[in-house]
Amino acid sequence: MGEWYLFKDLLKPESERFGSPVQKVLDPEEADFFYVPFFSSLSLIVNPARPASGSDKPLYSDEENQVALIEWLEEQVYWKRNNGRDHVIMASDPNAFYEVIDKVKYSVLLVCDFGG
């Protein structure tokens, strides 16, 4: 839920963001933090066991998406600047990013764990 709330808040026009706890800037040089909208909890719960029609390979792979995200992030100038320390990643499940946790360990990780 938190992933969607923050994402939706950032998409709103500035005129509708009155009272938002997050200040959006368009110039990355002015940013204190960078939000990474990955929706890790959704990625984690998608059923990977169902193969595509006529294929043995799963239709969706959370692991492949995690790796692809990290590969993309590692190419970005602002990720390289601080090794992701100024990037905010939400994870509504403590098991999210299990495949690449060592690659995001310096980022600001907002993790919800409901006592599981």
N, C-alpha and C positions, 0 to 999 in steps of 0.2 A: 504494500500500500504506500509506503514512504517513497518508493521509487517513482510511482505514478504521481504522487502529490507534488514532489519537487519538479519533475519533468513538466507537468501541467502548469505549474506556477511560472516556470521559466519561459514557457511558450506564450503566455499572456502578453498582450500589448502593454507597454509601460503605463498607459492610462488606467489599466485595470489591476495593476499590481500594488495599489495603495495598501500599506500595512504589511507587505511581504517581508519576511525576515532575510530575504536574499536580494542582494543588489546585482542586477545583470549589467554587464558592460559588453560592448561590441568589439573593443580594441583589446586583443589578448595581452598587450603590454600593460594594460591597466588592471588586469585580473589578479586577485590574490589567490584564487583557487579556480580549478577547472572541473566542471561536473562531467563525469563519464556516464552517459545514459545507456547502460548495458541491460538493465532489467534482469539481473542475475537470477532472481528467484523464479521468474517465469521460465528462463532458460533451463533452470535445474529441474523443473517439474514437467516439462514437455516430455511426452512418452517417446523415448528413443528406441524402444523395442519393436516398433511397428515399421517394417521395411517398406520402401516405396514399391509400387506395383511393378512386378517383374524384376526385382532386385533383391539381393541378399543384404545390401547395405542399409542401415537405418535411414529413414527419411530425414532425421534431424539428429545432430550430435552436439550435445552441450560441450563436450570436451573440445571438439573442433572449433566451435564458436569462441570458447575461452581463449584458445591458442591464437585464433585469427585476430581477436581483439588486442591481445598483447603484442602481436606482430605489428599491427597497425599503430598502436600507441608508441611502441619503441621507435617508429619512424618519425614521430612528430617532434618538432623543434621544442615545444614547451614541455613535453614529457622528458626529453633528453636533458633539458636545463637543470632539473632537480631530481632526476630519476623517479619522477612521478610523485614526489613528496607534496606537491601542491595540487594534486588531483583528488577529487572526492568521488568515491565509489560506494554506492549503497548495495547492501546485500541483505535481503530480508530472510535469509536462511544462513545459519552458520556453516553450512556445507558448500555454499556458493563459492566459486573460484577455487575449488579444491585442486583442480588440475594445474593452476598457475599461481597459487598463493605466494610462492617465493618471488614472483615477478611483480606483485602488487603490494608486498608487505610494507613498503615505505609510503604508500598512499594513505590518504585519510579514508579509513574503512568504517562506514556506518553500518553496523551489523545488528540485526534484531534476532534474539534468541528467545524463543518462548518457553524456555525451561526444558527443552527436549534434550 
